[in-house]
Amino acid sequence: MQNTQTLPTPPRLWPWWSTAALEEVHQLLESGDLAGAAATHPQIDACEQLAGQTLAPGRPMLLCDSGTSALETAYQALRLEEGAHVLAASHSFRSTVTAMLPTGLIPVLCDADPTTGGIDLQDAASRVTGRTAALVITHTWGRPVPLQAARAFVDRHGLALIEDCSHAHGTRWKEQPVGTVGDAAIWSCGTWKTVSGGKAGLLSAADPAVWERARVLAQPKRRALNGLADPRLRALAVTGAGHNRRPHPVAAVLAADHLRSLPDIVAVKNERERAVDALMAALLPNLAPLADPPGRTAGALYKMHWRARSADAVTVLVDVLRACGIRAALPARPLHELPLFTDPDLGALLGLPAALHHDPDGFDGTRRLLDALVEVDTRDLYEPLFGPDPYEPLFGPDPYEVALTRAAELIERRRDR
């Protein structure tokens, strides 16, 4: 596409942090106290307390070095039997499933609801066997799985429930915070998540015994021992269980900075997402937005999605949007299409349990969900585009309006050829 103007590149994308947080990080560097191995640590303790108050009121919170390690810790702390089956959506982030493999658990992939993107609980029910021990739900793209339905499902089948809330910081389903119905719940606080410490994760649990086991599994001796009531776990904490998943104090400072501002961060992002939705509807009316789950009463979408008329049309659209400066892409492929699941013996190369073979034609809902879907990265929607130190746009006051107007013109020209 010759002579296509592009948007100016902003100096950086989310995440960024307050001046106060950066100064606190500098003080940590100056002090040399970066290990976070003491029984108590002011920055780590403060982040855990704030996370519990903000994300899962009434539940204790454990900071880990990543969301993936928090997930693996959760699977272990629930004491699911080795070789047990765990139901998970094929339409999910890979770590939701791969974190269970080192613990000897076997993922059983389930279909997705094509309208909401969440796990299809009716399909999941058809995959329950005598070996099924748990259900993990992922609130993918910030689109919550109905909490009461998931809880009723596991109670009916006698299963444990794990919530992966990595895309859903501050999200609520019918006013209930995600992460508060599962037996265990985790949040990634890495990369460009809404709450980011660069690389960190959070774990909460409903049962204090599960949370205590998680401490021993994830934390070094002194931090694990602090607050443990079970004398047997205290004896184990002296040696640990062979893991070191403790967080970095710098990550704690940065994640806490976002937790303090989470309501404002989400409000601004929602405002910007609504503006982009309105522009898309006005300038590219042939695109249909992926409907928001009707029960979502708080939180912002982690990524935004619209559906084109066909697979061919979506490929062209993504190319045009990218050429005009919009951070567009096709969604990641579902798990059942990836080598770990198409080649059941592949995991043996790493000593992992063999994944169950999954019929590639058995995920019609997932196929319909992802069919002709265009995804837009939202890392430039966390703050107003023009703040105290704005970058100069090449043309116009709103880069999205300029870019989408240009994209609509290019698509119209292609139709006229």
Backbone torsions as a table, in degrees:
resi	resn	phi	psi	omega
1	MET	NA	100.4	-175.2
2	GLN	-78.3	150.3	175.1
3	ASN	63.2	26.3	177.4
4	THR	-85.2	119.9	176.4
5	GLN	-74.9	149.0	179.0
6	THR	-123.2	159.1	179.3
7	LEU	-69.0	152.4	170.8
8	PRO	-66.6	145.6	178.1
9	THR	-86.1	121.8	178.3
10	PRO	-64.8	157.1	-176.7
11	PRO	-59.4	-28.3	176.1
12	ARG	-164.9	164.8	176.4
13	LEU	-112.3	169.6	175.7
14	TRP	-54.8	141.2	12.0
15	PRO	-96.5	153.9	164.6
16	TRP	-137.8	164.1	-170.3
17	TRP	-131.3	165.7	-177.5
18	SER	-71.3	159.4	176.2
19	THR	-59.7	-37.8	179.9
20	ALA	-62.6	-40.5	179.3
21	ALA	-66.7	-41.4	179.6
22	LEU	-65.5	-35.9	176.7
23	GLU	-66.8	-38.3	178.2
24	GLU	-66.0	-38.5	175.6
25	VAL	-61.6	-43.6	178.8
26	HIS	-59.9	-41.1	178.6
27	GLN	-63.3	-38.6	176.4
28	LEU	-61.8	-44.3	179.6
29	LEU	-62.5	-40.4	179.2
30	GLU	-65.1	-35.3	-177.6
31	SER	-76.2	-25.2	-176.2
32	GLY	78.6	5.3	-177.8
33	ASP	-89.2	79.9	-174.4
34	LEU	-115.8	-0.2	-174.5
35	ALA	-79.2	-37.4	-178.4
36	GLY	64.9	28.8	-175.3
37	ALA	-98.4	-8.4	-178.3
38	ALA	-69.1	162.8	-179.4
39	ALA	-57.9	-39.0	174.5
40	THR	-129.7	149.9	177.7
41	HIS	-143.7	124.2	-170.6
42	PRO	-58.0	-42.4	-177.5
43	GLN	-72.3	-42.0	-179.3
44	ILE	-68.4	-44.7	179.3
45	ASP	-61.1	-42.1	-179.3
46	ALA	-64.9	-39.7	179.9
47	CYS	-65.4	-43.0	179.8
48	GLU	-63.1	-43.6	-179.7
49	GLN	-64.3	-43.9	-179.5
50	LEU	-65.5	-39.6	179.1
51	ALA	-63.9	-41.5	177.9
52	GLY	-62.4	-43.0	-180.0
53	GLN	-66.6	-36.7	-171.4
54	THR	-86.8	-41.7	-170.6
55	LEU	-100.5	-40.7	-175.1
56	ALA	-139.6	73.6	-177.1
57	PRO	-53.9	133.9	177.9
58	GLY	90.5	-3.8	-179.3
59	ARG	-117.0	142.5	174.9
60	PRO	-69.9	152.5	-177.0
61	MET	-127.8	139.3	180.0
62	LEU	-120.8	125.9	177.7
63	LEU	-89.1	130.4	178.0
64	CYS	-120.3	177.4	-175.7
65	ASP	-83.2	-7.7	174.6
66	SER	-166.7	163.1	174.7
67	GLY	-65.8	-35.9	179.3
68	THR	-64.1	-43.6	179.1
69	SER	-68.9	-31.8	174.7
70	ALA	-64.0	-40.0	177.2
71	LEU	-63.6	-47.7	179.8
72	GLU	-60.9	-40.5	177.2
73	THR	-61.6	-41.7	-179.8
74	ALA	-62.6	-46.1	179.8
75	TYR	-59.6	-41.1	179.7
76	GLN	-69.9	-43.1	-175.1
77	ALA	-66.0	-25.2	178.3
78	LEU	-76.7	-8.2	177.3
79	ARG	55.9	46.7	174.2
80	LEU	-74.5	139.4	-174.7
81	GLU	-66.5	138.4	177.8
82	GLU	-58.1	134.7	-176.8
83	GLY	88.2	-4.2	178.2
84	ALA	-69.9	155.3	179.7
85	HIS	-94.5	140.1	176.7
86	VAL	-124.0	122.8	178.8
87	LEU	-76.3	132.8	-179.9
88	ALA	-148.7	152.6	179.5
89	ALA	-75.5	139.2	172.6
90	SER	-65.0	-32.3	175.1
91	HIS	-88.4	88.8	-175.8
92	SER	-159.8	161.6	173.3
93	PHE	-69.0	143.2	-170.8
94	ARG	-59.0	-37.6	-175.1
95	SER	-66.4	-24.3	176.1
96	THR	-54.7	-36.1	-177.3
97	VAL	-96.1	-45.7	-173.6
98	THR	-67.1	-24.9	179.4
99	ALA	-66.7	-19.4	179.3
100	MET	-84.2	-18.2	-173.4
101	LEU	-65.0	-43.8	179.9
102	PRO	-63.7	-18.0	178.7
103	THR	-88.4	1.6	179.4
104	GLY	84.4	9.6	178.3
105	LEU	-85.6	151.9	-176.5
106	ILE	-113.3	117.7	179.4
107	PRO	-74.6	138.4	173.1
108	VAL	-117.2	109.4	-175.0
109	LEU	-76.3	141.9	-178.7
110	CYS	-123.4	162.3	-178.8
111	ASP	-74.3	166.0	177.8
112	ALA	-108.7	153.3	171.0
113	ASP	-75.2	120.5	-173.9
114	PRO	-68.5	-14.5	-179.3
115	THR	-96.9	-34.5	-177.3
116	THR	-102.4	-24.4	-178.0
117	GLY	88.1	-9.0	179.7
118	GLY	-82.5	173.4	179.6
119	ILE	-62.8	140.6	176.7
120	ASP	-85.0	103.3	-174.6
121	LEU	-68.1	-26.6	176.4
122	GLN	-67.6	-42.5	176.3
123	ASP	-65.9	-40.0	179.0
124	ALA	-60.1	-39.2	-179.6
125	ALA	-61.2	-33.5	-179.5
126	SER	-72.3	-12.6	-177.8
127	ARG	-105.5	3.2	177.5
128	VAL	-73.1	131.8	175.6
129	THR	-132.5	-176.5	177.1
130	GLY	-65.8	-15.9	179.6
131	ARG	-94.9	-5.0	-177.6
132	THR	-73.5	127.9	-176.7
133	ALA	-118.1	-20.7	-173.1
134	ALA	-158.0	161.4	171.3
135	LEU	-123.9	130.9	172.5
136	VAL	-112.9	129.7	177.5
137	ILE	-113.9	139.5	179.8
138	THR	-116.4	124.5	178.4
139	HIS	-85.3	67.2	-170.9
140	THR	-65.0	136.9	179.3
141	TRP	64.5	16.2	-177.0
142	GLY	78.3	18.1	-179.4
143	ARG	-103.0	102.4	-170.4
144	PRO	-69.3	140.2	167.5
145	VAL	-72.9	138.2	179.1
146	PRO	-54.8	116.8	-170.4
147	LEU	-67.6	-46.0	-177.0
148	GLN	-65.9	-35.5	178.7
149	ALA	-66.3	-41.1	178.9
150	ALA	-65.6	-41.3	179.8
151	ARG	-65.2	-42.9	179.0
152	ALA	-62.6	-37.2	-179.9
153	PHE	-61.3	-50.9	-176.7
154	VAL	-69.1	-35.3	177.8
155	ASP	-64.9	-38.7	-180.0
156	ARG	-65.9	-36.1	-176.4
157	HIS	-100.9	0.7	178.5
158	GLY	68.8	43.5	-175.8
159	LEU	-115.0	159.7	169.2
160	ALA	-82.4	153.2	179.6
161	LEU	-122.7	126.3	175.8
162	ILE	-116.1	133.1	176.5
163	GLU	-108.9	126.4	171.5
164	ASP	-101.4	106.9	-174.9
165	CYS	-105.5	25.1	-170.6
166	SER	-63.6	-24.4	177.9
167	HIS	-101.3	7.7	-164.2
168	ALA	-135.0	45.0	177.0
169	HIS	-65.8	123.5	179.5
170	GLY	80.1	6.5	-178.7
171	THR	-81.5	144.2	177.2
172	ARG	-129.6	146.5	172.4
173	TRP	-112.9	113.9	-176.5
174	LYS	50.1	47.3	175.9
175	GLU	73.2	0.3	176.5
176	GLN	-97.3	128.7	-179.6
177	PRO	-63.5	136.3	171.2
178	VAL	-61.7	150.7	-178.3
179	GLY	91.3	4.2	-176.9
180	THR	-116.6	6.4	174.3
181	VAL	-113.0	-16.7	-178.6
182	GLY	-76.6	155.8	170.7
183	ASP	-66.5	-29.1	171.7
184	ALA	-145.1	151.6	178.8
185	ALA	-143.4	148.8	178.7
186	ILE	-135.3	155.0	173.4
187	TRP	-131.9	129.0	168.3
188	SER	-76.5	137.7	173.8
189	CYS	-125.1	45.4	-178.6
190	GLY	-118.1	177.4	178.8
191	THR	43.5	-120.9	-174.9
192	TRP	-112.6	34.6	174.2
193	LYS	-64.4	162.7	-178.9
194	THR	-59.6	-35.8	169.0
195	VAL	-113.1	113.9	-173.9
196	SER	-132.6	131.5	169.6
197	GLY	-108.4	16.0	-174.1
198	GLY	89.6	-54.5	175.9
199	LYS	-156.9	106.4	-179.4
200	ALA	-167.7	167.1	177.1
201	GLY	-152.7	159.4	-179.8
202	LEU	-126.2	145.8	178.9
203	LEU	-134.4	133.3	171.8
204	SER	-127.6	160.9	179.8
205	ALA	-145.9	147.9	179.8
206	ALA	-77.3	-38.4	-177.0
207	ASP	-93.7	122.9	178.5
208	PRO	-54.7	-31.1	179.6
209	ALA	-66.7	-38.5	177.1
210	VAL	-65.1	-42.3	-179.1
211	TRP	-65.0	-39.5	178.3
212	GLU	-64.7	-41.7	177.2
213	ARG	-62.6	-37.6	178.3
214	ALA	-62.3	-39.9	178.3
215	ARG	-59.0	-45.3	-178.4
216	VAL	-67.9	-37.0	-179.1
217	LEU	-71.4	-29.6	-169.8
218	ALA	-108.5	-25.0	-166.9
219	GLN	-109.6	154.9	175.7
220	PRO	-69.9	168.4	-169.9
221	LYS	-46.0	-57.2	-172.0
222	ARG	-66.7	-41.9	179.5
223	ARG	-70.1	-35.2	179.2
224	ALA	-66.3	-40.7	-177.8
225	LEU	-68.3	-29.0	-173.8
226	ASN	-65.9	114.4	175.3
227	GLY	89.1	-0.3	179.4
228	LEU	-73.8	132.7	179.1
229	ALA	-98.0	-34.0	-176.1
230	ASP	-72.7	116.8	-177.8
231	PRO	-62.7	-30.0	178.0
232	ARG	-67.9	-39.0	177.4
233	LEU	-69.9	-33.6	176.2
234	ARG	-62.3	-39.3	177.5
235	ALA	-64.5	-39.0	178.3
236	LEU	-69.4	-34.5	-176.3
237	ALA	-64.8	-22.6	179.6
238	VAL	-60.5	-36.8	178.3
239	THR	-103.0	-23.7	-172.0
240	GLY	78.2	179.3	-177.1
241	ALA	-115.4	22.9	176.7
242	GLY	89.0	11.0	-179.8
243	HIS	-121.4	152.2	173.0
244	ASN	-137.6	90.6	-175.8
245	ARG	-113.0	24.6	-176.6
246	ARG	-69.5	150.9	-177.0
247	PRO	-82.9	164.1	174.8
248	HIS	-91.2	133.5	179.4
249	PRO	-56.1	-33.3	178.1
250	VAL	-62.8	-43.1	178.1
251	ALA	-61.6	-36.7	179.0
252	ALA	-63.2	-42.5	179.3
253	VAL	-62.6	-45.8	-175.8
254	LEU	-69.6	-43.3	178.9
255	ALA	-64.4	-40.7	178.4
256	ALA	-62.0	-34.9	178.4
257	ASP	-59.5	-42.8	177.7
258	HIS	-71.3	-37.8	179.7
259	LEU	-61.4	-39.2	179.1
260	ARG	-62.9	-34.0	-175.5
261	SER	-102.6	10.3	-171.0
262	LEU	-55.4	-45.4	179.6
263	PRO	-58.8	-40.0	179.0
264	ASP	-70.3	-40.1	178.9
265	ILE	-59.8	-47.0	-178.7
266	VAL	-66.3	-40.3	-179.0
267	ALA	-62.6	-44.9	179.7
268	VAL	-64.8	-42.6	-178.6
269	LYS	-65.2	-40.7	177.1
270	ASN	-61.2	-40.9	178.7
271	GLU	-61.1	-44.9	179.7
272	ARG	-68.5	-38.0	179.1
273	GLU	-65.6	-39.0	176.9
274	ARG	-63.1	-38.5	178.9
275	ALA	-64.4	-42.2	178.7
276	VAL	-66.2	-40.7	176.9
277	ASP	-58.1	-43.8	-179.6
278	ALA	-64.7	-40.4	178.2
279	LEU	-64.5	-42.2	179.0
280	MET	-61.6	-43.2	-179.2
281	ALA	-64.3	-36.6	-177.6
282	ALA	-78.6	-38.9	-171.3
283	LEU	-99.5	-26.7	179.0
284	LEU	-130.0	66.2	-171.8
285	PRO	-66.9	-15.1	178.2
286	ASN	-75.8	-9.0	176.4
287	LEU	-89.0	135.7	177.8
288	ALA	-106.3	124.1	178.6
289	PRO	-67.2	143.6	173.6
290	LEU	-69.1	120.3	-173.1
291	ALA	-61.7	139.2	177.4
292	ASP	-73.6	137.3	175.0
293	PRO	-54.5	128.5	-171.4
294	PRO	-63.8	-19.1	-178.5
295	GLY	-88.4	-2.2	-179.4
296	ARG	-74.8	115.6	-176.9
297	THR	-112.6	-1.5	176.6
298	ALA	-161.2	161.5	-178.7
299	GLY	97.9	160.9	178.3
300	ALA	-114.3	155.8	176.8
301	LEU	-69.8	136.1	178.4
302	TYR	-73.0	-38.8	172.8
303	LYS	-138.7	157.7	-177.2
304	MET	-113.0	150.5	-173.6
305	HIS	-141.7	143.1	173.8
306	TRP	-136.9	152.5	-177.8
307	ARG	-108.1	131.7	176.5
308	ALA	-91.6	178.3	-176.2
309	ARG	-71.7	-29.4	-175.2
310	SER	-158.7	169.2	177.9
311	ALA	-62.2	-39.0	178.3
312	ASP	-64.8	-42.2	-178.5
313	ALA	-65.3	-36.5	-177.5
314	VAL	-70.8	-33.9	178.0
315	THR	-64.6	-44.6	177.3
316	VAL	-62.6	-43.6	-177.5
317	LEU	-61.6	-44.6	179.1
318	VAL	-60.2	-43.6	178.8
319	ASP	-60.5	-44.1	-178.9
320	VAL	-66.0	-46.6	-178.9
321	LEU	-61.1	-41.5	180.0
322	ARG	-66.2	-39.3	179.2
323	ALA	-64.1	-26.8	-179.6
324	CYS	-93.5	3.2	174.2
325	GLY	99.5	3.5	177.5
326	ILE	-85.6	137.4	-176.8
327	ARG	-81.8	70.7	-175.4
328	ALA	-102.9	153.9	178.3
329	ALA	-162.9	169.8	168.5
330	LEU	-83.0	146.5	178.0
331	PRO	-62.2	155.9	175.2
332	ALA	-60.0	147.7	-179.5
333	ARG	-69.6	151.5	-179.2
334	PRO	-67.9	159.3	-173.9
335	LEU	-62.1	-35.9	-175.1
336	HIS	-67.7	-10.2	176.5
337	GLU	-95.9	-3.2	-175.6
338	LEU	-90.9	155.1	-171.8
339	PRO	-55.4	-35.1	-178.6
340	LEU	-57.1	-29.6	-177.2
341	PHE	-104.4	-23.4	176.3
342	THR	-81.2	-22.3	176.2
343	ASP	-120.1	91.9	-171.6
344	PRO	-58.9	-22.5	-177.2
345	ASP	-92.9	0.8	-173.3
346	LEU	-64.6	-37.4	-177.7
347	GLY	-61.4	-21.8	-179.2
348	ALA	-61.6	-23.1	178.4
349	LEU	-60.7	-27.3	179.3
350	LEU	-110.9	12.5	-179.3
351	GLY	73.0	21.8	-179.4
352	LEU	-92.0	155.1	178.0
353	PRO	-65.2	150.6	179.8
354	ALA	-68.7	128.1	176.2
355	ALA	-70.5	147.6	177.2
356	LEU	-65.7	141.5	175.0
357	HIS	-71.5	135.6	-178.2
358	HIS	-121.0	129.3	177.8
359	ASP	-63.3	117.3	-177.3
360	PRO	-62.1	-17.7	178.8
361	ASP	-93.1	4.9	-175.4
362	GLY	-94.0	15.8	-175.6
363	PHE	-131.4	58.3	-176.0
364	ASP	-65.3	-38.4	178.9
365	GLY	-62.8	-42.0	177.5
366	THR	-62.6	-42.4	179.2
367	ARG	-61.2	-45.3	-178.6
368	ARG	-68.3	-33.4	177.1
369	LEU	-61.5	-46.3	-172.8
370	LEU	-88.6	-9.9	-176.3
371	ASP	-62.4	123.5	175.1
372	ALA	57.5	33.6	-178.0
373	LEU	-98.2	131.6	175.6
374	VAL	-106.3	135.4	-176.8
375	GLU	-112.3	137.6	178.0
376	VAL	-120.2	122.6	175.8
377	ASP	-66.3	138.5	-174.0
378	THR	-112.3	20.9	-175.8
379	ARG	-67.6	-14.4	177.1
380	ASP	-100.4	15.8	-178.7
381	LEU	-114.7	11.5	-177.7
382	TYR	-81.5	-23.2	-178.9
383	GLU	-135.2	159.5	172.9
384	PRO	-54.4	142.4	-174.5
385	LEU	-63.2	-25.0	-178.1
386	PHE	-125.4	100.2	-178.2
387	GLY	-100.9	-151.5	-177.2
388	PRO	-62.0	-29.2	-178.2
389	ASP	-129.5	69.9	-171.8
390	PRO	-70.9	150.9	169.6
391	TYR	-87.0	153.4	-175.4
392	GLU	-83.3	122.4	176.4
393	PRO	-72.2	152.4	177.4
394	LEU	-74.2	-31.5	-178.8
395	PHE	-158.1	125.6	172.1
396	GLY	83.2	161.2	-176.1
397	PRO	-82.6	-19.1	-176.9
398	ASP	-128.5	105.2	-178.2
399	PRO	-55.9	-35.0	179.3
400	TYR	-66.3	-41.1	179.1
401	GLU	-63.2	-43.2	179.3
402	VAL	-63.2	-47.5	-176.3
403	ALA	-65.3	-44.5	-178.0
404	LEU	-70.7	-33.9	174.1
405	THR	-61.4	-45.4	178.4
406	ARG	-63.5	-41.1	179.6
407	ALA	-62.9	-42.1	178.9
408	ALA	-62.3	-39.3	178.4
409	GLU	-64.3	-43.3	-179.1
410	LEU	-65.6	-39.6	179.3
411	ILE	-66.4	-39.6	179.0
412	GLU	-64.5	-39.1	177.5
413	ARG	-62.5	-39.4	-179.9
414	ARG	-64.1	-37.1	178.9
415	ARG	-67.6	-31.7	-176.2
416	ASP	-78.8	-11.6	-178.7
417	ARG	-68.7	NA	NA
